[in-house]
Amino acid sequence: MGSKKIGKKMIFFLGALGGLLYGYDMGVISGALLYIKNDIPLTSFTEGLVVSSMLIGAIFGSGSSGPLSDKLGRRRLVFMISVLFIIGALTLAFAPNMATLVVGRLIIGLAVGGSTAIVPVYLSEMAPTESRGSLSSLNQLMITIGILSSYLVNYAFAPIEGWRWMLGLAVVPSLILMIGVIFMPESPRWLLEHRGKEAARRVMKLTRKENEIDQEINEMIEINRVSDSTWKVLKSSWLRPTLVIGCTFALLQQIIGINAIIYYAPTIFNEAGLGDVTSILGTVGIGTVNVLFTIVAIMIIDKIDRKKLLITGNIGMVGSLIVMAGLIWTIGLGSTVGAWIIVACLTMFIIFFAFTWGPVLWVMLPELFPMRARGAATGIAALALSIGSLLVAQLFPLLTEIMSIEQVFLIFAVIGIGAMIFVVKYLPETRGRSLEEIEADLRKRTSAADTGNMK
């Protein structure tokens, strides 16, 4: 695949398009589920299985894509991912039974897992230091646009109960990604390691000022010089603490409650007293808020420390969950007032997630890991993220059967408090530093800790 020259904006748009597909396939199932049951019988267990089978696929996709991207290159792997998205969408659109639905979601999951591991790495490595936060946040923006698009498609096809159209239309952005990747450049950090300095320089000219390139290439060469192979770096004692932090960070992002809202919002609204179509319309509102506040994040993420944003998000999310639980306990569900209380509080939750935990995770994960193992290490963290997403998707319907909805959301509030403690105590600050500076500091800190332990 030989890439032609394209503009800087198009590079980042196409690079983040995998995020849009992830968001679409994550959100579309929430509306489709309301109508699939009319054609294909589902129990509460098989309903959870259809939702979570995508996440089982994502576990395998994220676990394998990191090492593959370090070997084959980021661009080639994105092409393979786009083909999987197309196959999965067509399988779902023509599914005759529950088993085929699960197979289609598994295939989509392989692609989703791959995109969660590779898209943030590609954007982070293509972006210059001073705008890395905002450009890397494009992945989360695309995820939210994908979710909103799926909600709009769900709303459009709800009158005819067209769940096959809802699931099958993911083919359109998948084809755009498959064609667009032909024109995308390879990551300069991958090129430096596999094709040499000049190949990396040519790509860096597309996104950086001329006077910044030599210094950055020299930093990359120096880091490469002191690095071992990908496998040795992954196993090294100096990387292990950071890998644990990255995996915990990714896991927490999924289990603080966001996916319960994304996957099951129409079902939650329906049970709260809204009709089917009104429930889907409620999710369109939530999806719109998600996109708008992710745009806010892109505007501020390079101006405010990453940790401050995360802590602000935790306070807002936990507060909205506690307020919602208290109001539902006082007023009860089944009334119009109770239904709109849930809509309002979940919207507040989404607002705080959208400009903090949503984009900051995708910005920070590639920043935390060294160049030699960035793809593989981000893939391992994405694996933890997929496991967290799977747990929420599979357990949320079961929890709401044995507990009241306000009790379930109080559990998410407690997890949110734990996540805030984790950020304060363990997460390093990465804003305003080059990827090579972050890696050098990581090596120094771990080396100093090891020396201290030997004394």
N, C-alpha and C positions, 0 to 999 in steps of 0.2 A: 504494500500500500504506500504509494508515494504521495506525500502531502503537498498541496499547492499552497502558495502564500495567501493568507487571509488576514483580515483586520484583527486588532487586539480585542475589540468587544466580541467579535464572533468567536474567537478562541475560547473565551470564558463562558459565553453562552452555550456553545456546543459541549464544552467540558462539563458544564453543570446539568446538561439535559438528562443525564442518568438519574439525577435527583428528582426531576419532574415525574419520570416514570415510576420511581419508588413511591412518591407521594400519591400518584394516581391509583396505583394498584393497592396501596394501603387504604385509601379512602373509599374507593368505588364499591368494595365489598359490603360496606355498611348499608348502602341503599339497596344493592342487589339482593341482599339476604331477605329483605321484606317480601320479595316476589319469587325468589328461587323456590321457596317452600311450596308455592302453588303448583309447580311443575315437578319438582323433585322432593319427595318427603325427607324432612330433616328433624332429628331429635335435638335436644339442647347439646348433647355430646357431639353429634355429627356437625351441627352448626359451628361449634367451637373448632372442630377439626378442619372444616373448610376454611375458616379464617386463619387458623394457626399453621396449616400445612405450608402456606407461603413462608412462614417464619422458620419452619423446619428446613425448607430448601435454602433459606437465607443463611442458616448456620453453616451448611456445607459450602455455599457460595462464598461467604465472607472468609471462612477458614482456608479455602484453597486459592482464592483470587490474589491475596497478598503475595505469597511466594511466586505465583505465576506472573504477576505484574513485574516483579523484580527480575524475572528471567526473560519474559517475552516483550516487555515494554508496556507502558500504561495504555497507549493508543490501540495497540493490537487487541488487548484484552477488552477494551471498551467496545470494539467492533463485535467480538464474540458475545458480549453481554447483550448488545442490541438484538442480535439474532435470537437469543434465548427469550427476550421479551416478546418478540413477534410470535414465536412458536407457542409460548404460554398463553398469550392473548387469544390466538385462534383456537387453541384447545378448549379454553373456557367458553368461548362464544358458541361452540358447537357441541358442548358436553351433553350427552344423553342421560347421564346418571351421576350419582354422588361420587363414585370412584374416579370418574373422569374429571370432575370438578377438583378433586384433591390432587390428581396428577398435574392438571393445568396450573394449580396454585403452587405446587412444588417446583415446577419449571420456572414460573415467575419468580419464586423465592430464590432460586439459584442466581438469577439475574439481579434481583434486589440486593442479595448479599454481596455480590461482586461490585455493584455500584456503590454501596455504602463504604466499602473498603477502598475503592480506587478513585472515585470522584474527588473526595477531599484531598487525597495525596496529590493528584494531578493539579488541582487548582492551587494548592499551597506551593508546589514546586514551580509552577508557571508564574506566580505572582511576585512582584518586587516587595521588599520588606515593608516599606512605608504604607502599602495598601493591601498587604496580605490578609488582614482581618476582613475588610469589606469584600474583597474578591473571593475569599474562601467562603464567606457567608452566602454567596450566590447559590451554593449547594442547598442550604436550608431554604432560601427563597424559592428555588425551583421545587423543593419538596412541598412547600405550602401552596404554590401555584398548582402543582399536580393534585393535591388534596382538594383544593377549591374547584378545579376543573372537573374532578370526579363527582363532586357534589352537584355541580351545575348539570352535568350529563345525567346524573341520577334523577334530578328534578325534571329535566326535559323528557325523560323516558318513563317517568312514574305513571302518567295517565294511561299508557298502553302496557304497563308492567314489563317493559322491555329490558329485562336484566341481561339478556344476551348481547344487546347493543351496548349496554353499560360496560360490560367486561371486555367486549371485543374492540371497542374504539381505542384501546391502548396501542393498537397496531400503528396508528397514525404517527404519534411522537416517536415510536420505536423505529419506524422507517426513516424519519428525519434524522435520528441519531445515527443510524446505520450508514446513511449517505454522507452525513456531515463529518463523521469521523475520518473519512478519506481525506478531508481537507485540513484536519487538525494536526499541529506539530506534535512531536514527541516531547516529553518532559526533558528539560536541559540537564537535570541531575542524572537521569537514566542515560542520556546520550553521552555525557562526560565519561561515565563508567564503561560504556559498551562501544562507543564510536569515536571517542576522543574529544579534545578541547575545541576544535574548529566546529564540529557538529553542534556542540552545546552553545557556542558563541552565536552561531547563525540563528538559533531559536530565541536566545535571550535578547537579540536585537529587536524582536517583535514586541517585547513587553517592557524593556528596560532602557534607561538612558545609556548612551555609549560609555560615559565615564564611570558607570557603576559596574560594568560587566567584568573587567579584569580582576577587580578586587574580589568579587563574588566567586569567580572561577578559581582564584588562588585559595580562597577559604575552603572551597569544595575539594580541591586537590589535597590540601593539608589534612582535612578530615579523612579523606580516602586513604591517605598515606598511613595514618595511625589506626585505621579500621581493619578488622578481620573480615572473613566471609560473612554473608548474611546469617548463616546458621550459628556461627561462633558468636556473633554479636547478640543474637537472640538468646543464646544460652549464658551469656556473660553475666557475672555478678553485678556489674555496674548498671546494666540495663534492667535487671529483674524488678527492682522497686518501682521504676517508672512504668514498666509493663503492667504491674499490678494496679498502679494508680490509674493508668489509661483504661484498663478493663473495668475497674470499679466505677469510674466516671461514666463510661458508656452504659453500663448496666443501670446505674442510678437514673440516667436520663430517661430510660424506658419505664422504670417501675415507680416513678413519682406520679403517674396517673395519666399522662398525655395519651397513651394509646387506648386506654379504656374509653376516652372521649372520642378519639378518631374512629376507632372500629365500631363502637356501639352507640354513638350519639343518637341516631334515629330511634334505636330501640329504647334508649333511656327516655327520650322525649315522648315516645309512644306510650310507654308505661306511666309516664307522669301525667298523661291526659290529653296530649296532642294527637291529631289524626295522622295517618301515614304521610300524606303529601305535606302537611304542615310540619311534621317532624323532619322531613328531608329539607324543607325550606329553612328550618332552624339551623341545620348543619351548614347550609350555604352562608348564612350570616356569620357563623363561627369561622368558616373557612376564609371569608373575606377579611375578618379581623386578623386572622393568622397571617395572611399575606401582608396586610398594611403594617403590622407591627414588626414583621421581619424586615420590611424596608426601613423602618426606623432603626433597627439593629445595624443594618448595613451602613447607615449614616453615622452612627455613634461608636461602632465597635473598635475603631482605631484611635478613638479619643479617650475612652474610659478603660481602666484596667479590667481584664477579663474576670478576675475574681470578684470585683465589686459588682459587676453585672450579674454574675451567678447568685451572689448572696441576695441582691435585690429581688431577683426572680423567685428565690426560695421563700422569702418573706411574703411576697404577693400571692404565690400559689397556695402556700399553707393557709394564709389568711382567708382566701376565697373558699377553700374547702371547708374550713371550720365554720365560717359564716353560713355556707350552704347547709351543712349538716344541722346546725342550730335552728335555722329557719324551717327546714323540712320537718324536724322533730316537733317544732312548735305548731306549724300550720298544717302539715301533712300533705300527702300526694293525692292525685286524682282530681284536684280542682285546677281551674285556669291559673289562679294565683300561684299555686305550688309548682305548676309546670313552668311558668315564666321566671320564678325564683331560680329554678335549676338552669334555665337558659342564661340568665344574667350572671350567675356565679361561675358557670362553666366558661362563659365568655371572658370574665375577669381572669380566670385561670389561664386561658389561652393567651390573653394579652401579655401576662407576665412571662409565660413560657416562650412566646414568640420573639421577644427582643433579648432574651437571656439564654436559658438552657438550650433552646432550639438551635440557634446558630453558633453559639460559643463552643459547644462540643465539637462541631465539624471543623471549626477553626483551630482548636487547640490540639486535637488528636494528632494530626501530622506534625504539629510544632513540637510535641513532646518527644518524638522518636528520632533516632539518628538516621542519616541519609542511607547508609548501607543496608539497613533493615526497615526503612520507613514503610514500604508497601506491606511487608510481612507483618510487622508489629501493628500497623493500623488494621490489617485484616484480622488479627487476633482480637483486638479491641472491638472491631465490628462484630466478631463472633459472639463476644459477651453481650453486645447490644442486641443481637438477634435472639439470644437466649432470654434476655429480659423481656423483649417484645413478645416472644412465644409464651412466657409465663403469664403475662397480663392477658393476652388474647384467649388462652385456654382456661384460666382460672376465674376471670371476671364474671362470665355467665354463671359459673357454679357458685361463686361467692354471693351473687345477688339472689340466688335461690335459697340460700341458707341464712342470709343476713339481710337487714334492711339497707337500702341504697346509701343512707347517710352514714351507716357504720362502715361500709366499704370505703367511702371517700375519706372517712376519718383515718383509716389505715394508710391511705395515700398521704394524708397530712403528716402522720408520724414518720413515714419514709422521707418526706420532704425535709423534715427537721434533721434527720440523720444525714441527708445529702448536704445540708448547709454546714454541719459540723465537719464533714469530709472536706469540703471546699476550703474552709478556714484552716484546717490542720494540715492537709496533705498536698493540695494542688499547687504547683509552682505558677508564678506569674510569667507570661510569655510575650506580652505586648511590647512592640517597639524594638525587638531583638531579631537578628537574622537567625535562620534555622541553624547555621553553623555555630553561632554564638551560644544558642541554647544547648546544642549538643556538647560543645566544649565545657560549658558550665556543669552540665550533667555529669560528664566524666570526672571533672575536678571534685565535685561534691561527693560522689560515690567513692572516689579514691581516698578522699580525706576521711570519710566514715570508716572505710576498711582499715586505714592506718590506725585510727582511733580504737577500733575493735581489737587490733593486734597488740596494743600496748598493755 
